[in-house]
Amino acid sequence: MHDSRYGYRHLLTFIVIVGLFTIHSVGITIRADAQVSASGPASISLAGGGPAFVYGSEAIFRNPANLALDRSGMVELSIGGAGVSAGGNLLQFRHYNNLFTSGRTISEDDARMVVNDWFDGAESLSLKRVGVAAETVPLSVIHEMGDLVFGYGLRVRAMSSVGINGGWLDLLLSGTGQDRSIPLMGEFSVMSTTEISAAVAKTFNDGRLAVGVSPKLVLGNEFVDARLRSTAHVSNEAIVHDFEYTVRAAGGLSRDVVDGIDLFSSDVFGGSSFRPRLLSTAGVGAGLDFGVTFLPSPGLRLSASVTDAGFVRWKRDAQLITPVANQFSFEGLVLDIDRVRDEFGGDLGEYFTSTIDSLASGTYDQVDRAYAPFTAALPTAIHFGAAWIAPGGRLTLTGGTSAPISSSVVQVASPPELHVGVEYSVGGSVRVPLRTGLFVGGSSALTLGIGIGIHTSRYDFDIGIAASPRTDIIGAGGRYTGGVSALTIRF
């Protein structure tokens, strides 16, 4: 048991450290790209957890250094943990409700105000995004061998992101009645991987410093990355769309979906079907998760970790799609009465639809396809955190911040994030940890977490959820996350 005077004295240190993290996060003015990601249920309950808090199978992937600190002397086996998360600054329900569910007529001034508030204006090139991520850890094993602690984990992840700029909403609300040029930007990305990790951790300096590394083999399952950069020029004489886009794809999504898309067909996907195959491999890569944890005093942990440093080389069905043309111009239609009567049975609507589709498909449907391997980065991020464990071990305070350090296709544009949380365990030989926390920054408004667990010397179970109660409190956007650990046993 810790000396209470010594431990509580360092509670102040913990508070100062979290305060410095907050100042650091607010002070960063560059925009970052942090992926929406699922994590372990205990961390979700705390609305973040952080590298100083994570333990067990989650530590293998988030901060392997902690494996060396939470030694039980037994083999730990975890089966079936899972988490899912969705969020981003595109999820702003206040604007959606005002526009589409209020039942009132939207004036030009109303439309302009919403576009400015939601998307920073119709002319802004920045994208508002929403991401969805799911992960499962079917199996992990942790065991000790002398001074070393080893951890092995299998993790399957699927991450996706959709982003648009304000030009699309401006065009939807205001139409083509005004002469103007509108940037129309968009991105859509999907990446799923299977990772096999092998971690090792060790303490130094009489147990006050822990270091851990977790190299991993990354098997790429599916990949799509589509990016559109364009401008629509609207005038009384014509509508001109200048555009360029790229689509990179690999795996079953490339073969079964992307190859069959026809935007101007009644069956857009050409009757194709897609069934995810978790054991199929469209690419192979490597990654590294590593971290350090320092204990300046009993009960106080200061941690830093880097996750997902690595890449995947995509090969199977890998392709790059680019347009043949870069401009579509529409100057109106010529009414051909004979054609309306002979080919469309006098149906003017069918005639106009068919003619416009024919003009557009001649521009948009013509593409170049290059089949060749390509490389995509993993969503690398850096994490800092602190945790204070009170004497007796029942109370834990934790906090931290995260930020990306490299770009990836599956991520949500956001500034750095800050999370703080508290865990209090009740009970004796069977402990019930009660957890709650809050998350601010990133790509969402204030997010609150809550969760519970059942812990014994040989068995653990945890469940946690986190959600934004509103999408406009201390930020803009929503975040919704849930996780559960199916079975953790020690023997």
C-alpha positions as CSV (number, residue, x, y, z in Angstrom):
1,M,0.0,0.0,0.0
2,H,1.2,3.5,-0.8
3,D,2.2,6.0,1.8
4,S,-0.9,8.3,1.9
5,R,1.0,11.5,2.5
6,Y,3.4,10.8,-0.3
7,G,0.6,9.7,-2.7
8,Y,-1.8,12.6,-2.1
9,R,1.0,15.1,-2.4
10,H,1.4,14.0,-5.9
11,L,-2.3,14.4,-6.8
12,L,-1.4,18.1,-7.3
13,T,1.3,17.0,-9.7
14,F,-1.2,15.1,-11.7
15,I,-3.6,18.1,-11.9
16,V,-0.8,20.3,-13.0
17,I,0.2,17.9,-15.8
18,V,-3.4,17.6,-17.1
19,G,-3.6,21.4,-17.1
20,L,-0.4,21.6,-19.2
21,F,-1.9,19.1,-21.6
22,T,-5.0,21.4,-21.9
23,I,-2.9,24.5,-22.5
24,H,-0.8,22.6,-25.1
25,S,-3.9,21.4,-26.9
26,V,-5.6,24.8,-27.0
27,G,-2.4,26.5,-28.1
28,I,-1.9,24.4,-31.2
29,T,-3.4,26.3,-34.2
30,I,-2.6,23.9,-37.0
31,R,-5.3,21.6,-38.2
32,A,-4.7,17.9,-37.6
33,D,-6.2,14.7,-38.9
34,A,-7.2,12.3,-36.1
35,Q,-9.0,9.2,-37.0
36,V,-12.2,8.1,-35.3
37,S,-11.2,4.9,-33.6
38,A,-12.7,2.3,-31.3
39,S,-10.8,1.2,-28.3
40,G,-11.1,-0.9,-25.1
41,P,-14.3,-0.6,-23.0
42,A,-12.4,0.7,-19.9
43,S,-10.9,3.6,-22.0
44,I,-14.3,4.3,-23.7
45,S,-15.9,4.6,-20.2
46,L,-13.3,7.3,-19.4
47,A,-14.0,9.0,-22.7
48,G,-10.4,8.3,-23.7
49,G,-8.3,6.5,-21.1
50,G,-4.9,7.5,-22.4
51,P,-1.5,5.8,-22.5
52,A,-1.0,6.0,-18.8
53,F,-4.2,4.1,-18.0
54,V,-4.4,1.3,-20.6
55,Y,-3.7,-2.3,-19.4
56,G,-4.1,-5.8,-20.6
57,S,-4.8,-6.5,-24.2
58,E,-5.5,-2.9,-25.0
59,A,-1.9,-2.0,-23.8
60,I,-0.5,-4.2,-26.6
61,F,-1.9,-1.8,-29.1
62,R,-2.0,1.5,-27.2
63,N,1.0,1.5,-24.9
64,P,2.9,-1.8,-24.6
65,A,5.1,-0.3,-21.8
66,N,2.3,-0.7,-19.3
67,L,2.5,-4.5,-19.7
68,A,5.6,-4.4,-17.5
69,L,3.8,-2.5,-14.8
70,D,0.7,-4.5,-14.3
71,R,2.2,-7.9,-13.6
72,S,0.0,-10.6,-12.1
73,G,2.5,-13.5,-12.2
74,M,-0.1,-15.4,-14.3
75,V,-0.9,-15.9,-18.0
76,E,-3.7,-13.6,-19.1
77,L,-5.9,-14.7,-22.0
78,S,-8.5,-12.4,-23.5
79,I,-11.1,-13.5,-26.1
80,G,-13.6,-11.5,-28.1
81,G,-13.2,-7.9,-27.1
82,A,-14.9,-5.5,-29.5
83,G,-15.6,-1.8,-30.0
84,V,-17.4,0.5,-32.4
85,S,-17.2,4.3,-32.9
86,A,-18.8,6.9,-35.1
87,G,-18.3,10.7,-35.1
88,G,-17.1,13.8,-36.8
89,N,-17.8,17.5,-37.3
90,L,-20.2,16.7,-40.2
91,L,-22.6,15.5,-37.5
92,Q,-24.2,18.8,-36.4
93,F,-27.9,17.9,-35.8
94,R,-28.9,21.5,-34.8
95,H,-28.3,22.6,-38.4
96,Y,-29.9,19.5,-39.9
97,N,-33.0,19.9,-37.8
98,N,-33.3,23.6,-38.6
99,L,-33.0,22.9,-42.3
100,F,-34.9,19.7,-43.0
101,T,-37.3,18.9,-40.1
102,S,-38.6,22.4,-39.0
103,G,-41.2,22.5,-41.8
104,R,-40.4,26.2,-42.6
105,T,-39.3,27.8,-45.9
106,I,-35.6,28.4,-46.0
107,S,-34.7,31.9,-47.2
108,E,-31.5,32.9,-49.0
109,D,-30.2,34.5,-45.8
110,D,-31.1,31.4,-43.8
111,A,-29.2,29.2,-46.2
112,R,-26.2,31.4,-46.3
113,M,-26.1,31.6,-42.4
114,V,-26.3,27.8,-42.1
115,V,-23.6,27.1,-44.7
116,N,-21.3,29.7,-43.0
117,D,-21.9,28.3,-39.6
118,W,-21.7,24.6,-40.5
119,F,-19.1,24.6,-43.2
120,D,-17.2,27.9,-42.8
121,G,-18.9,29.2,-46.0
122,A,-19.7,27.9,-49.5
123,E,-16.3,28.9,-50.8
124,S,-14.3,27.1,-48.1
125,L,-12.1,24.3,-49.3
126,S,-12.1,22.6,-45.9
127,L,-14.1,19.4,-45.5
128,K,-16.5,18.4,-42.7
129,R,-16.2,14.7,-42.1
130,V,-17.9,11.8,-40.4
131,G,-16.0,8.6,-39.6
132,V,-17.0,5.1,-38.6
133,A,-14.6,2.6,-37.1
134,A,-15.0,-0.9,-35.7
135,E,-12.5,-3.3,-34.2
136,T,-12.3,-6.6,-32.5
137,V,-9.5,-8.4,-30.7
138,P,-10.5,-12.1,-31.1
139,L,-7.5,-13.3,-29.1
140,S,-4.7,-11.9,-27.0
141,V,-2.2,-13.5,-24.6
142,I,0.1,-11.9,-22.0
143,H,2.7,-13.8,-20.1
144,E,5.9,-13.1,-18.0
145,M,9.4,-14.5,-18.5
146,G,11.8,-13.2,-15.9
147,D,12.2,-9.4,-16.2
148,L,10.3,-9.3,-19.5
149,V,6.6,-9.3,-20.2
150,F,5.3,-10.5,-23.6
151,G,2.0,-9.8,-25.2
152,Y,0.5,-11.3,-28.4
153,G,-2.6,-10.0,-30.0
154,L,-4.8,-10.4,-33.1
155,R,-6.8,-7.4,-34.1
156,V,-9.2,-6.8,-36.9
157,R,-10.1,-3.2,-37.8
158,A,-12.4,-1.5,-40.3
159,M,-12.2,2.3,-40.6
160,S,-14.1,4.6,-43.0
161,S,-14.4,8.4,-43.5
162,V,-16.7,10.6,-45.6
163,G,-16.1,14.3,-46.1
164,I,-17.7,17.2,-48.1
165,N,-17.3,20.9,-48.2
166,G,-20.0,23.6,-47.9
167,G,-20.4,24.0,-51.7
168,W,-22.7,21.0,-51.9
169,L,-25.1,22.3,-49.3
170,D,-25.1,25.7,-50.9
171,L,-25.9,24.2,-54.3
172,L,-28.7,22.1,-52.7
173,L,-30.3,25.1,-50.9
174,S,-29.7,27.9,-53.4
175,G,-29.8,26.0,-56.6
176,T,-28.5,27.5,-59.9
177,G,-30.5,30.8,-59.7
178,Q,-27.4,32.9,-58.9
179,D,-24.3,33.5,-61.0
180,R,-21.3,32.2,-58.9
181,S,-18.5,29.8,-58.7
182,I,-18.8,27.1,-56.1
183,P,-16.0,24.7,-55.0
184,L,-17.3,21.1,-54.7
185,M,-15.0,18.9,-52.8
186,G,-15.4,15.4,-51.5
187,E,-13.6,12.4,-50.1
188,F,-14.6,8.8,-49.3
189,S,-12.2,6.3,-47.7
190,V,-12.4,2.7,-46.4
191,M,-9.6,0.6,-45.0
192,S,-9.8,-2.7,-43.2
193,T,-6.9,-4.7,-41.8
194,T,-5.9,-7.7,-39.8
195,E,-3.0,-7.2,-37.4
196,I,-0.8,-9.7,-35.7
197,S,1.2,-8.0,-32.9
198,A,4.0,-9.3,-30.6
199,A,4.9,-6.9,-27.8
200,V,7.7,-7.0,-25.3
201,A,8.0,-4.7,-22.2
202,K,10.6,-4.2,-19.4
203,T,11.1,-2.0,-16.5
204,F,14.3,-0.1,-15.7
205,N,15.6,2.2,-12.9
206,D,14.2,0.1,-10.1
207,G,10.8,-0.2,-11.7
208,R,10.3,3.6,-12.2
209,L,10.6,3.5,-16.0
210,A,8.8,1.0,-18.3
211,V,9.5,0.7,-22.0
212,G,7.5,-1.4,-24.5
213,V,7.5,-2.1,-28.2
214,S,4.9,-4.0,-30.3
215,P,5.9,-4.7,-33.9
216,K,3.1,-6.1,-36.0
217,L,2.4,-7.7,-39.3
218,V,-0.5,-5.9,-41.1
219,L,-2.6,-7.8,-43.6
220,G,-4.7,-5.5,-45.7
221,N,-8.2,-6.7,-46.4
222,E,-10.0,-3.9,-48.3
223,F,-9.2,-0.4,-49.4
224,V,-10.9,2.5,-51.2
225,D,-9.8,6.1,-51.3
226,A,-11.7,8.5,-53.5
227,R,-11.0,12.2,-53.7
228,L,-12.8,14.9,-55.7
229,R,-11.6,18.4,-56.3
230,S,-13.9,20.5,-58.5
231,T,-15.5,23.9,-59.1
232,A,-19.0,24.5,-60.6
233,H,-19.3,27.8,-62.5
234,V,-23.0,28.8,-62.7
235,S,-24.2,31.6,-65.0
236,N,-27.2,32.4,-67.2
237,E,-25.5,31.1,-70.2
238,A,-24.2,27.7,-68.9
239,I,-23.2,25.5,-66.1
240,V,-19.6,24.5,-66.3
241,H,-18.1,21.9,-64.0
242,D,-14.2,21.7,-63.8
243,F,-13.2,18.6,-62.0
244,E,-10.4,16.2,-61.3
245,Y,-10.6,13.1,-59.1
246,T,-8.6,10.0,-58.2
247,V,-9.9,6.6,-56.9
248,R,-7.5,4.1,-55.4
249,A,-8.9,0.7,-54.6
250,A,-7.8,-2.8,-53.8
251,G,-9.3,-6.1,-52.6
252,G,-12.9,-7.2,-52.9
253,L,-14.2,-3.6,-52.9
254,S,-12.1,-2.9,-56.0
255,R,-13.1,-6.1,-57.8
256,D,-16.7,-6.4,-56.8
257,V,-17.8,-2.8,-56.3
258,V,-15.6,-0.2,-57.9
259,D,-15.2,-2.1,-61.2
260,G,-19.0,-2.4,-61.6
261,I,-20.1,1.1,-60.8
262,D,-22.1,2.9,-63.5
263,L,-23.6,6.2,-62.2
264,F,-25.9,6.6,-65.2
265,S,-27.4,3.1,-65.2
266,S,-30.7,2.2,-63.5
267,D,-28.5,-0.3,-61.5
268,V,-25.6,1.8,-60.3
269,F,-23.6,-1.2,-59.0
270,G,-24.3,-3.3,-62.1
271,G,-25.8,-6.2,-60.0
272,S,-22.5,-6.7,-58.2
273,S,-22.4,-7.9,-54.6
274,F,-19.7,-7.5,-51.9
275,R,-19.1,-9.9,-49.0
276,P,-16.2,-9.0,-46.7
277,R,-13.7,-11.7,-46.3
278,L,-11.6,-11.2,-43.2
279,L,-9.1,-13.9,-44.1
280,S,-8.5,-12.6,-47.6
281,T,-5.4,-10.6,-48.1
282,A,-5.2,-7.7,-50.7
283,G,-2.0,-6.2,-49.2
284,V,0.8,-6.8,-46.7
285,G,2.6,-4.3,-44.5
286,A,4.2,-3.7,-41.2
287,G,3.6,-1.4,-38.2
288,L,4.9,-0.5,-34.8
289,D,3.3,0.6,-31.6
290,F,5.6,1.7,-28.8
291,G,5.5,3.7,-25.6
292,V,7.2,4.7,-22.3
293,T,5.8,5.1,-18.8
294,F,7.6,6.9,-16.0
295,L,6.7,6.7,-12.3
296,P,8.1,9.8,-10.6
297,S,6.4,8.6,-7.4
298,P,4.3,5.6,-6.2
299,G,0.8,6.0,-7.8
300,L,1.7,8.6,-10.4
301,R,2.3,7.6,-14.0
302,L,3.4,9.8,-16.9
303,S,3.2,8.1,-20.3
304,A,3.8,8.7,-24.0
305,S,3.1,6.4,-26.9
306,V,3.0,6.2,-30.7
307,T,0.5,4.0,-32.4
308,D,0.2,2.7,-35.9
309,A,3.5,3.8,-37.3
310,G,3.6,1.8,-40.5
311,F,2.1,1.1,-43.9
312,V,0.3,-1.4,-46.1
313,R,1.4,-2.3,-49.7
314,W,-1.8,-3.0,-51.6
315,K,-1.4,-5.5,-54.5
316,R,-4.4,-7.7,-55.2
317,D,-6.9,-6.0,-57.6
318,A,-5.1,-2.7,-56.9
319,Q,-6.0,0.1,-59.3
320,L,-5.9,3.8,-59.8
321,I,-8.8,5.5,-61.6
322,T,-8.6,9.0,-63.1
323,P,-11.0,10.8,-65.5
324,V,-10.4,11.1,-69.2
325,A,-12.1,14.5,-69.4
326,N,-11.9,17.3,-66.8
327,Q,-14.8,19.6,-67.7
328,F,-18.5,19.2,-68.3
329,S,-20.4,22.1,-69.9
330,F,-24.2,22.3,-70.0
331,E,-25.7,25.1,-72.1
332,G,-29.3,23.9,-72.2
333,L,-31.3,21.5,-74.3
334,V,-32.7,21.6,-77.8
335,L,-36.3,20.2,-78.0
336,D,-36.6,17.6,-80.7
337,I,-40.3,17.0,-81.0
338,D,-39.9,14.1,-83.5
339,R,-37.6,12.3,-81.1
340,V,-39.9,12.9,-78.2
341,R,-42.7,11.3,-80.1
342,D,-40.9,8.5,-81.7
343,E,-38.4,7.4,-79.0
344,F,-40.2,8.5,-75.8
345,G,-43.9,8.2,-76.6
346,G,-44.4,11.9,-76.0
347,D,-43.0,11.8,-72.5
348,L,-41.0,15.1,-72.2
349,G,-39.6,14.2,-68.7
350,E,-38.1,11.0,-70.0
351,Y,-36.7,12.8,-73.0
352,F,-35.0,15.5,-70.9
353,T,-33.6,12.9,-68.4
354,S,-32.2,10.7,-71.1
355,T,-30.6,13.6,-73.0
356,I,-28.9,15.0,-69.9
357,D,-27.7,11.6,-68.9
358,S,-26.3,11.1,-72.3
359,L,-24.4,14.4,-72.2
360,A,-23.1,13.8,-68.7
361,S,-22.1,10.1,-69.2
362,G,-20.0,11.1,-72.2
363,T,-17.9,13.2,-69.8
364,Y,-18.0,11.5,-66.4
365,D,-18.2,7.9,-67.5
366,Q,-14.9,7.9,-69.4
367,V,-12.0,6.9,-67.1
368,D,-8.5,5.7,-67.2
369,R,-7.6,2.6,-65.1
370,A,-4.0,1.8,-64.1
371,Y,-3.6,-1.6,-62.4
372,A,-0.5,-1.4,-60.2
373,P,0.4,-1.8,-56.5
374,F,0.4,1.3,-54.2
375,T,1.3,2.0,-50.6
376,A,-1.0,3.6,-48.0
377,A,0.1,4.8,-44.5
378,L,-1.5,3.7,-41.3
379,P,-3.1,6.4,-39.2
380,T,-0.1,7.2,-37.0
381,A,-0.8,9.2,-33.8
382,I,1.1,10.3,-30.7
383,H,-0.5,10.2,-27.2
384,F,0.5,11.8,-23.9
385,G,-1.2,11.0,-20.6
386,A,-1.0,10.9,-16.9
387,A,-2.7,8.7,-14.3
388,W,-2.8,9.0,-10.5
389,I,-3.7,5.9,-8.5
390,A,-4.7,6.7,-4.9
391,P,-3.4,4.7,-1.9
392,G,-5.3,1.5,-1.7
393,G,-5.8,1.4,-5.5
394,R,-9.6,2.1,-5.5
395,L,-9.5,5.6,-7.0
396,T,-7.8,6.4,-10.3
397,L,-7.7,9.8,-12.1
398,T,-6.5,9.9,-15.6
399,G,-6.1,12.4,-18.4
400,G,-4.3,12.9,-21.7
401,T,-4.2,14.2,-25.2
402,S,-3.7,12.8,-28.7
403,A,-2.7,14.2,-32.1
404,P,-1.8,12.7,-35.4
405,I,1.8,12.7,-36.7
406,S,1.2,11.5,-40.2
407,S,-1.6,11.6,-42.7
408,S,-3.8,8.6,-43.6
409,V,-6.9,8.1,-45.7
410,V,-9.1,7.1,-42.8
411,Q,-9.3,10.0,-40.5
412,V,-11.4,13.0,-39.4
413,A,-10.0,16.5,-39.6
414,S,-9.8,18.0,-36.1
415,P,-7.6,19.9,-33.7
416,P,-6.0,17.9,-30.9
417,E,-8.2,16.4,-28.2
418,L,-8.2,16.2,-24.4
419,H,-9.8,13.7,-22.1
420,V,-10.1,13.3,-18.4
421,G,-11.7,10.5,-16.4
422,V,-12.1,8.9,-13.0
423,E,-12.4,5.3,-11.9
424,Y,-13.5,4.1,-8.5
425,S,-13.7,0.5,-7.5
426,V,-16.1,-0.9,-4.9
427,G,-16.1,-4.4,-3.4
428,G,-13.4,-6.7,-2.0
429,S,-12.2,-9.9,-3.6
430,V,-14.7,-9.1,-6.4
431,R,-14.2,-5.5,-7.4
432,V,-16.6,-3.4,-9.5
433,P,-14.9,-0.4,-11.1
434,L,-17.2,2.5,-11.8
435,R,-15.9,4.8,-14.5
436,T,-16.8,8.1,-16.0
437,G,-15.0,10.8,-18.1
438,L,-15.3,13.6,-20.5
439,F,-13.7,14.4,-23.9
440,V,-13.3,17.8,-25.5
441,G,-11.6,18.9,-28.7
442,G,-11.0,16.7,-31.7
443,S,-13.8,16.6,-34.2
444,S,-16.7,16.6,-31.8
445,A,-18.5,18.5,-29.1
446,L,-18.3,17.6,-25.5
447,T,-18.5,13.8,-25.1
448,L,-19.3,12.0,-21.8
449,G,-18.3,8.4,-21.0
450,I,-19.6,5.9,-18.5
451,G,-19.0,2.3,-17.8
452,I,-18.6,-0.5,-15.4
453,G,-16.6,-3.7,-14.9
454,I,-16.3,-6.9,-12.8
455,H,-12.8,-7.8,-11.7
456,T,-11.5,-10.7,-9.7
457,S,-8.0,-12.1,-9.4
458,R,-8.7,-14.5,-12.3
459,Y,-11.5,-12.9,-14.3
460,D,-12.3,-9.5,-15.8
461,F,-15.3,-8.1,-17.7
462,D,-15.8,-4.5,-18.8
463,I,-18.3,-2.5,-20.8
464,G,-18.4,1.1,-21.6
465,I,-20.1,3.7,-23.8
466,A,-19.4,7.4,-24.6
467,A,-21.6,9.9,-26.5
468,S,-22.1,13.6,-27.2
469,P,-25.3,14.7,-25.4
470,R,-25.5,17.5,-28.0
471,T,-23.5,18.4,-31.1
472,D,-22.9,22.0,-30.2
473,I,-21.6,22.0,-26.6
474,I,-17.9,23.0,-26.3
475,G,-17.2,22.3,-29.9
476,A,-19.2,21.1,-32.9
477,G,-19.8,17.5,-34.0
478,G,-20.8,14.2,-32.5
479,R,-19.0,11.2,-31.1
480,Y,-20.7,7.9,-30.2
481,T,-18.6,4.9,-29.0
482,G,-19.2,1.6,-27.3
483,G,-17.1,-1.4,-26.3
484,V,-17.2,-4.7,-24.4
485,S,-14.6,-7.2,-23.3
486,A,-16.1,-10.7,-23.7
487,L,-13.8,-12.8,-21.6
488,T,-10.5,-12.2,-19.8
489,I,-9.1,-14.9,-17.6
490,R,-5.8,-15.5,-15.8
491,F,-4.2,-18.8,-14.9
